[in-house]
């Protein structure tokens, strides 16, 4: 599978998606006519491409002197032209600014994911399959997703897990029921960062996340209603302006019609006077001709 500069190129050329789904169908039952299945495969392919692009950049481009960067493709799945296009994209000012922003954000992360190339959900699914005989709580899930097979847990993760386990072991005080492991994980993580997404990304929904989602949805609806109201007010203003222009036009037309009527009346009166004058002139001329020498 080639690594292209933008996802829109994969959407434009459907052969890439068909090839990917064909490889998946060898191991899984994939219905290429089922829309949700196609969308899921598209999402998987997009993540695979993003990950491979990141690894290529990290290994063959980032922090490598310009005179040492390869001018030919470093992998067989990528042509030389495709590799050059990627390097040109990474060299733009916009791409460099985005990369710097991502590095800054990664530096702020306290709990780095240790699930390898897998996301939380498939990693936890595999872990649950190995532990079918018992229930795996949210604290253990957090620990599993942030423990490396080679290096174990970082000091930050150890501290967080210790806090979670201590809270889980404490008896409930002034509460009808003890806190669930999910609520404890949510509470500890939100203390460190209000924007923690572990539970959401791991497919674990809490009452807190539901209320937050509900509040976010309510805020979104309020914004939409406000936008609709502002649009309605704007349309009303335009309508009032058009009505005023139409009224001004009608008034102007009425004045014009009145002026035309007066002008026509004046012309009729002038015509009658002209006819009377012509008649008088004819009589005068007739009298003169009757008194000749």
C-alpha positions in Angstrom: 0.0 0.0 0.0 1.6 3.3 -1.1 1.8 6.2 1.3 0.3 9.3 -0.4 0.5 12.9 0.7 -3.3 13.3 1.4 -6.2 11.1 2.3 -8.2 12.6 -0.6 -5.9 10.8 -3.0 -7.1 7.4 -1.6 -10.7 8.6 -1.9 -10.2 9.6 -5.5 -8.5 6.3 -6.5 -10.8 3.5 -5.2 -8.3 0.8 -6.1 -6.4 1.4 -2.9 -9.5 0.8 -0.8 -10.5 -2.2 -2.7 -7.0 -3.7 -2.4 -7.0 -3.1 1.4 -10.5 -4.7 1.8 -9.3 -7.6 -0.3 -6.4 -8.2 2.1 -8.8 -8.0 5.1 -11.2 -10.4 3.5 -8.5 -13.1 3.6 -8.6 -13.1 7.4 -12.1 -11.6 8.1 -15.6 -11.9 6.7 -15.8 -8.5 4.9 -19.0 -7.5 3.1 -17.8 -4.9 0.5 -21.5 -3.9 -0.2 -22.3 -3.1 3.5 -21.9 0.7 4.1 -21.0 0.5 7.8 -18.4 -2.2 7.0 -16.8 -0.1 4.3 -16.7 3.0 6.5 -15.0 0.9 9.3 -12.4 -0.4 6.8 -11.9 3.2 5.5 -11.3 4.4 9.1 -8.8 1.5 9.7 -6.9 2.3 6.5 -6.7 6.0 7.3 -5.2 5.2 10.7 -2.7 2.7 9.1 -1.6 5.2 6.5 -1.3 7.9 9.2 0.9 5.7 11.4 3.1 4.5 8.5 3.5 8.1 7.3 4.6 9.1 10.8 7.1 6.2 11.1 8.6 7.0 7.7 9.0 10.7 8.6 10.5 9.8 11.9 13.0 7.3 10.6 14.1 8.9 7.2 13.3 12.6 7.4 13.0 14.2 10.9 16.2 15.5 12.4 18.3 14.2 9.5 20.6 16.8 7.8 19.3 17.9 4.4 22.4 16.6 2.6 21.8 13.1 4.1 18.1 12.8 3.4 17.4 10.1 0.8 16.3 11.2 -2.6 15.0 7.7 -3.5 12.3 5.8 -1.8 13.5 4.0 1.4 10.7 1.3 1.1 9.5 -0.9 -1.7 5.8 0.1 -1.3 6.7 3.7 -2.2 7.9 5.0 -5.6 10.7 7.6 -5.8 8.1 10.2 -7.0 5.8 9.4 -4.1 8.7 9.8 -1.7 9.7 13.1 -3.2 6.1 14.3 -2.9 6.1 13.4 0.8 9.4 15.2 1.4 8.1 18.3 -0.4 5.0 18.3 1.8 7.0 17.9 5.0 9.2 20.7 4.0 6.4 23.3 3.7 6.1 26.0 6.4 2.6 24.8 7.2 3.7 21.2 7.7 6.6 22.4 9.9 4.3 24.5 12.1 1.9 21.6 12.5 4.7 19.2 13.4 6.0 21.7 16.0 2.5 22.0 17.5 2.2 18.2 17.7 5.6 17.9 19.4 4.5 20.5 22.0 1.2 18.7 22.7 3.0 15.3 23.0 5.4 16.9 25.5 2.4 17.7 27.7 1.1 14.1 27.8 1.7 12.5 31.2 0.4 9.0 30.3 1.8 7.7 27.1 0.0 4.9 25.4 1.9 1.6 25.4 -0.3 -0.6 23.2 2.1 -0.8 20.2 0.4 -0.4 16.9 -3.0 -1.2 18.3 -5.5 1.3 19.6 -7.0 0.9 23.1 -10.1 -1.0 22.0 -8.5 -4.0 20.2 -5.7 -4.1 22.8 -8.2 -4.4 25.6 -10.3 -6.9 23.7 -7.3 -9.2 23.4 -6.5 -8.7 27.1 -10.1 -9.6 28.1 -10.0 -12.7 25.9 -6.9 -13.9 27.9 -8.7 -13.2 31.1 -12.2 -14.5 30.4 -12.5 -16.2 33.8 -12.5 -12.8 35.7 -13.7 -9.3 35.4 -11.3 -6.7 34.3 -12.0 -3.3 35.9 -11.2 0.2 34.5 -8.1 0.7 36.8 -6.6 -2.5 35.4 -7.5 -1.5 31.9 -5.6 1.8 32.4 -2.6 0.0 33.8 -2.6 -2.5 30.9 -2.7 0.2 28.3 0.1 2.2 29.8 2.6 -0.6 30.7 5.4 -1.5 28.3 6.5 -5.1 28.0 10.1 -3.9 27.9 10.2 -0.9 30.2 7.2 -1.3 32.4 5.4 1.9 33.6 6.8 5.4 33.8 6.9 7.2 37.1 3.9 9.3 36.2 1.8 6.2 35.4 3.0 4.5 38.6 1.9 7.5 40.6 -1.5 7.6 38.9 -2.2 3.9 39.2 -1.2 4.0 42.9 -3.7 6.8 43.5 -6.5 4.9 41.6 -5.8 1.6 43.6 -5.8 3.5 46.9 -9.1 5.1 46.1 -10.5 1.7 45.0 -9.4 0.1 48.3 -10.8 2.8 50.5 -14.3 2.1 52.0 -17.2 4.3 50.8 -17.7 7.3 53.1 -21.0 9.3 53.1 -22.0 7.4 50.0 -24.8 4.8 49.6 -22.6 2.8 47.2 -18.9 2.6 46.6 -17.4 4.4 43.6 -17.0 2.1 40.6 -13.5 1.7 39.1 -14.7 3.6 36.1 -15.7 6.6 38.2 -12.3 6.5 40.0 -10.3 6.4 36.8 -12.4 9.3 35.5 -11.9 11.4 38.7 -8.1 10.8 38.8 -7.5 11.5 35.1 -9.7 14.7 35.1 -7.7 16.0 38.1 -4.6 15.8 35.9 -6.2 17.0 32.7 -9.8 18.1 32.1 -9.4 17.0 28.5 -8.5 13.3 29.3 -9.9 11.0 26.6 -8.7 7.6 27.8 -12.2 6.3 28.8 -13.7 7.5 25.6 -11.0 6.1 23.4 -11.1 2.8 25.3 -14.8 2.5 24.7 -15.7 2.9 28.4 -18.7 5.2 29.0 -19.3 6.8 32.3 -22.2 8.8 33.8 -19.7 11.7 33.8 -19.0 11.3 30.1 -22.7 11.0 29.4 -23.5 14.2 31.3 -20.6 16.0 29.6 -21.8 14.8 26.2 -25.3 15.9 27.1 -24.1 19.3 28.2 -22.0 19.6 25.0 -25.0 18.6 22.9 -27.2 21.1 24.7 -24.6 23.9 24.2 -24.4 22.9 20.5 -28.1 23.1 20.2 -28.2 26.5 21.9 -25.5 27.8 19.5 -27.5 26.5 16.6 -30.7 28.1 17.9 -28.8 31.4 18.4 -27.4 31.2 14.9 -30.9 30.5 13.5 -32.3 33.4 15.5 -29.6 35.8 14.2 -30.2 34.6 10.7 -34.0 35.1 11.1 -33.4 38.6 12.4 -31.0 39.3 9.5 -33.6 38.1 7.0 -36.3 40.2 8.7 -34.1 43.3 8.4 -33.6 42.5 4.7 -37.3 42.0 4.3 -38.1 45.3 6.0 -35.5 47.1 3.8 -37.1 45.6 0.7 -40.6 46.6 1.8 -39.4 50.2 2.4 -37.8 50.2 -1.0 -41.0 48.9 -2.6 -43.0 51.5 -0.7 -40.6 54.3 -1.8 -40.9 52.9 -5.4 -44.7 52.9 -5.3 -44.7 56.4 -3.9 -42.3 57.5 -6.6 -44.4 55.8 -9.3 -47.5 57.5 -7.9 -45.8 60.9 -8.1 -44.7 60.1 -11.6 -48.1 59.1 -12.7 -49.6 62.3 -11.2 -47.0 64.4 -13.1 -47.8 62.5 -16.3 -51.5 63.2 -15.8 -51.0 66.9 -15.2 -48.8 67.1 -18.2 -51.3 65.4 -20.4 -54.0 67.7 -19.0 -51.9 70.8 -19.7 -51.2 69.5 -23.2 -54.9 69.0 -23.8 -55.7 72.5 -22.6 -52.9 73.9 -24.8 -54.2 71.9 -27.8 -57.7 73.4 -27.2 -56.3 76.9 -26.9 -54.2 76.3 -30.1 -57.3 75.2 -32.0 -59.2 78.3 -30.8 -56.4 80.6 -31.8 -56.2 78.9 -35.2 -59.9 79.5 -35.7 -59.7 83.1 -34.8 -56.7 83.5 -37.1 -58.6 81.9 -40.0 -61.6 84.3 -39.4 -59.2 87.3 -39.4 -57.6 86.1 -42.6 -61.0 85.5 -44.2 -62.2 89.0 -43.4 -59.1 90.5 -44.9 -59.5 88.5 -48.1 -63.2 89.7 -48.4 -62.2 93.4 -48.3 -59.8 93.3 -51.2 -59.1 96.4 -53.6 
